[in-house]
């Protein structure tokens, strides 16, 4: 599986409905609300042979309330530290 992240700019007042729609579609691993230039940060996993551009265009950008997306392709995951 290949992980990548997408930052979302939503229409005003639509970030919760966009987050809920992504969750209901069961296409994301994690969904976070964020402050700053973007409203949401979402982590996705796709099969190695999946075209990420097509995945974003067909399964993500078709969700109502999304104004813009910014995709971040990742290369290597480093160790994580859990907080108690």
C-alpha positions, -999 to +999 in steps of 0.1 A: +000+000+000+012+035-008+004+063+017-002+099+007-019+130+022-043+155+008-050+190+022-085+203+015-098+238+012-136+236+017-164+260+008-172+282+038-191+262+064-186+229+047-155+214+063-175+191+086-198+179+058-168+172+036-150+153+065-182+133+071-185+125+034-149+113+032-154+091+063-187+077+050-170+068+017-145+047+036-116+058+014-094+075+040-072+062+068-073+093+090-091+127+088-080+158+107-094+193+109-066+219+106-060+256+111-043+278+085-045+278+047-063+244+046-094+231+064-087+193+064-057+170+062-065+134+051-043+104+049-050+078+022-036+045+013-039+030-022-026-002-039+008+002-055-007+000-090-034+027-084-030+060-102-031+086-074-042+113-098-072+093-110-081+083-074-081+120-063-101+132-094-127+104-093-131+095-057-121+126-038-127+158-058-162+147-066-173+152-030-195+183-027-181+212-007-145+208-018-130+240-032-093+229-037-070+200-029-032+198-024-018+163-027+014+154-008+032+122-020+053+106+007+084+085+004+096+070+037+079+067+071+102+071+100+096+057+135+067+070+154+065+079+191+032+074+209+022+098+236+005+086+267 
